[in-house]
Amino acid sequence: MLGAALLLAVFVTLFRGWVLSGDIPEGGPIWCLLWLLAATHEDYLVVGLLLAAGVIVGPVLPNGTARRIWGWIWVTLALGLLVLGFTNIFAVQILGGPVIRDWIVYSDIGNTDVILDSVFFIATSSRISTLVAITIVFLLGAYGLRANFVATQNWLVLPVVWIALLGLPILMPTVAMGVGGGKLANPLLALVGSYLGASDTPLLGLSDAARRQDPPDLGIADPITRPEVASGTIRNVVVIAIDAVSTRYVQGFEGTYPNTPNILRYQSEGMRFVNAYAHVPASNFFLVTLLAGIVPELSRESMTFEQSALDLHTLSQAVSAQGYRTGFFNSSDNRFQNTEAFVKDAGFDLVQDYRNWTCEQGVYETKEFAQQFLNTSNDHCTINALTNWIGSDPGSPFFAVMRTGMSHYPYYPGDDPQRFVEDTNRNNYINAIRVSDAAFGQLMAFLEEEGLAESTLVIVLGDHGEAFGEHGTAGHASGIYEENVHVPLLFVNPVAFSGEQIKQIVGLSELAPTIADLLGMPPSPYWQARSVFAHGRADGVFFFSPWNGFPIGFRQGSRKFIYSANTEQSSLYDLEQDPGETVDLSLQDPDADAEARQLVAEWISYHTGWIERAVRERSALAGTSAVPEGPGQLVLYASGTSYLSPPQADIYLDGAYLGRATVTRAPSNAENAVPVEQVAAAVSTFRFDVPEIRCSSQIEIRFVNDEWEGEGQTGDTDFYVAGLEFAGRSYAPGELHALAERVGGLRQGYFTFWRNGAAKLDVFLPAACVSEQLADTNVVSTE
């Protein structure tokens, strides 16, 4: 244990040095070493506590088996710290800090490993080999030190090392390092602490107990001139949301790469908003913003899960009531975060994703993590589906939303990618945006050819931004800096616009009332935002990201403010003088910082009260109306491997037999092991009719024909569950639970049965159904 602790201390110091390689201050080697030792203080604390546990527990155990078992447990814990420290190097590169509860919640493991896939994606063979080598050196080194201590009987080293490891965190200062807390945090302490101190509403304590009725005063923006078009001129709307694109990668905004020639070209007959902001840097939060005209609830949970769109007054519901055809087209997977159920409830007649069409240009799949909802179609194929739908009835007014997928991590560059930058990831990303731009050009060409361009408002935008290390993070959800929330927004219509550039600040929540305004429809009183053409608009927007310290902030004029609810730290920037947000002015101007904090507190109070009044109360009044009723279908997506016979499973709903699923496409592994790509290609769809879906509570899957050739042989019949859909909701493999040990579990993104046995899925039960159950229970108990 002593040898392992010594080596573990050395390795965590090296790992911390790797993490902080760009932050070590200038100075001599002695000064740099002392600085690094101070920066590693939390890691030494963890190692010291592990060593203390080892030497305290070991001696009290009886000699023999008990001590050996404890020794192996201790070594396993030490190896866990070693692996966690090594992987933390790459987690910090993506997240700006260690993996904590926020990121586990964001990854939504039960439905898609967004963050975890990103971490796994960088687990290259060279990094895995490095970790294996480190592990071997660690074990051999610990054994060698053990032999040395036994031979020399130099036991005095033990208390010295123990005291040093426990004492260093106390003796070494941490306040003078000037490095963000995320880079200094021990990954184990951060993860455990994030669960022990977890709070879903860490912001509410900042504001008054009473909920404000009015938003805080951000000043009045200069009015934006509404285009003078005759009523009925614009009768169709198409919204194209390019996934994860900030203004820095689009020409005509801040982009310097020649990757968006079509967006650049159509700005001459459009209105360009150069200061548009996403309220939350996440795709499904954007859906709520776009359709419901609101800033999403201050919660880590997406409202696409937590709130039925039936309880929101959505733009798609409004136009549908006016006789519009409505369609939602997604290059990626609508099972992600309950998108399909949400947009159907939001009023879309047709809801499709890459699974609904054949794509000649290709479907890009994440082979390592099948069915994790990161697969996506080439955006040209999504445009094909959209234009085919428009062309099926061009005389009827239509409202369509298309969401691209190629520019989402892991960034699919399409055919013949160009070399824009040296970094492969970022180059793929820029090329993916190039494909989305070409798809937008394809749509515009179609509208022009069909004579629909003048009657159609096309809106192209970024649903949120994407970071590439600007503030120590990668991806989009880690912060609310400009790279995360500043997005392009372009309205295109040759009759209404002629190249206007709008510098006023707008939020994406203003899209629904603005579209209604241009269509000549009244706004919903349940929309929080107003049309961008309304007079008296606020001169600023608020935004937040609920996963990385819950930063919340605003832009007002050239002032940008960010406050972290978890750390209570704030940053203040002047975007006119400092567009890269590199100079924090909060310490230089404490009065401005205090004023900005007050504005954030007032907005939290207002927004929380608004959600309670306009959304939660309406949801409660809806009562049982949101409970799905009548006949329906249970849809099962399944694959497997075949030996002697294809895999089969019986499906039950609340104990009633629905039918049997036989995966006839399952590849045979009688002669050779089957690669994961063949399993993914064999995924089949099974539909089972359900006479009454109201208040159904449990699905059971029973694997019935396991066959195994024997030890060391490949022949094995297994049943793979890729996902389920029922009563308007989607369920992921990870939500299944085996009803017996060693019959199945989660493997490679599927719930896999490897022995005959059963697994259950507890389906979502509406509150009204729960109330009925409780009422029935009370009646029984009374009688």
Stockholm file with secondary structure:
# STOCKHOLM 1.0

chainA/1-783         MLGAALLLAVFVTLFRGWVLSGDIPEGGPIWCLLWLLAATHEDYLVVGLLLAAGVIVGPVLPNGTARRIWGWIWVTLALGLLVLGFTNIFAVQILGGPVIRDWIVYSDIGNTDVILDSVFFIATSSRISTLVAITIVFLLGAYGLRANFVATQNWLVLPVVWIALLGLPILMPTVAMGVGGGKLANPLLALVGSYLGASDTPLLGLSDAARRQDPPDLGIADPITRPEVASGTIRNVVVIAIDAVSTRYVQGFEGTYPNTPNILRYQSEGMRFVNAYAHVPASNFFLVTLLAGIVPELSRESMTFEQSALDLHTLSQAVSAQGYRTGFFNSSDNRFQNTEAFVKDAGFDLVQDYRNWTCEQGVYETKEFAQQFLNTSNDHCTINALTNWIGSDPGSPFFAVMRTGMSHYPYYPGDDPQRFVEDTNRNNYINAIRVSDAAFGQLMAFLEEEGLAESTLVIVLGDHGEAFGEHGTAGHASGIYEENVHVPLLFVNPVAFSGEQIKQIVGLSELAPTIADLLGMPPSPYWQARSVFAHGRADGVFFFSPWNGFPIGFRQGSRKFIYSANTEQSSLYDLEQDPGETVDLSLQDPDADAEARQLVAEWISYHTGWIERAVRERSALAGTSAVPEGPGQLVLYASGTSYLSPPQADIYLDGAYLGRATVTRAPSNAENAVPVEQVAAAVSTFRFDVPEIRCSSQIEIRFVNDEWEGEGQTGDTDFYVAGLEFAGRSYAPGELHALAERVGGLRQGYFTFWRNGAAKLDVFLPAACVSEQLADTNVVSTE
#=GR chainA/1-783 SS CHHHHHHHHHHHHHHHHHHTTTTCCSSCHHHHHHHHHHHTHHHHHHHHHHHHHHHHHHHHSCTTHHHHHHHHHHHHHHHHHHHHHHHHHHHHHHHSSCCCHHHHHHHTTTTCCHHHHHHHHTCCHHHHHHHHHHHHHHHHHHHHHHHHHHHHTCTTHHHHHHHHHHHHHHHSCCTTSCCCHHHHSCHHHHHHHHHHTCCSCTTGGGSCSSCCSSCCCCCBCCCCCCCCCCTTSCCEEEEEEETTCCGGGSTTTTCCSSCCHHHHHGGGGEEEEEEEECSSSSHHHHHHHHHHCSCCCSSSSCHHHHSCGGGSCCHHHHHHHTTCEEEEEESSCTTGGGHHHHHHHTTCSEEEEGGGSCCTTCEECCGGGTTSSCCEECHHHHHHHHHHHHHHSTTSCEEEEEECCTTSTTCCCCSSCCCCCSCHHHHHHHHHHHHHHHHHHHHHHHHHHTTCTTTEEEEEEESSCCEESTTSCEESTTCCSHHHHEEEEEEECTTTCSSEEECSCEEGGGHHHHHHHHHTCCCCTTCSSCCTTSTTCBSEEEEECTTSSCEEEEEETTEEEEEETTTCCEEEEETTTCTTCCCCCTTTCHHHHHHHHHHHHHHHHHHHHHHIIIIIHHHHHHGGGGSCCSCEEEEEEEEEEBSSSCCEEEEEETTEEEEEEECTTCCBCSSSCCCHHHHHHTCEEEEEEESCCTTCCEEEEEECCCCBCCTTCCCBCEEEEEEEEETTEEECGGGCEESSTTSEEEETTEEEECSSEEEEEECCCCHHHHHHHHHHHHHHHHC
#=GC SS_cons         CHHHHHHHHHHHHHHHHHHTTTTCCSSCHHHHHHHHHHHTHHHHHHHHHHHHHHHHHHHHSCTTHHHHHHHHHHHHHHHHHHHHHHHHHHHHHHHSSCCCHHHHHHHTTTTCCHHHHHHHHTCCHHHHHHHHHHHHHHHHHHHHHHHHHHHHTCTTHHHHHHHHHHHHHHHSCCTTSCCCHHHHSCHHHHHHHHHHTCCSCTTGGGSCSSCCSSCCCCCBCCCCCCCCCCTTSCCEEEEEEETTCCGGGSTTTTCCSSCCHHHHHGGGGEEEEEEEECSSSSHHHHHHHHHHCSCCCSSSSCHHHHSCGGGSCCHHHHHHHTTCEEEEEESSCTTGGGHHHHHHHTTCSEEEEGGGSCCTTCEECCGGGTTSSCCEECHHHHHHHHHHHHHHSTTSCEEEEEECCTTSTTCCCCSSCCCCCSCHHHHHHHHHHHHHHHHHHHHHHHHHHTTCTTTEEEEEEESSCCEESTTSCEESTTCCSHHHHEEEEEEECTTTCSSEEECSCEEGGGHHHHHHHHHTCCCCTTCSSCCTTSTTCBSEEEEECTTSSCEEEEEETTEEEEEETTTCCEEEEETTTCTTCCCCCTTTCHHHHHHHHHHHHHHHHHHHHHHIIIIIHHHHHHGGGGSCCSCEEEEEEEEEEBSSSCCEEEEEETTEEEEEEECTTCCBCSSSCCCHHHHHHTCEEEEEEESCCTTCCEEEEEECCCCBCCTTCCCBCEEEEEEEEETTEEECGGGCEESSTTSEEEETTEEEECSSEEEEEECCCCHHHHHHHHHHHHHHHHC
//
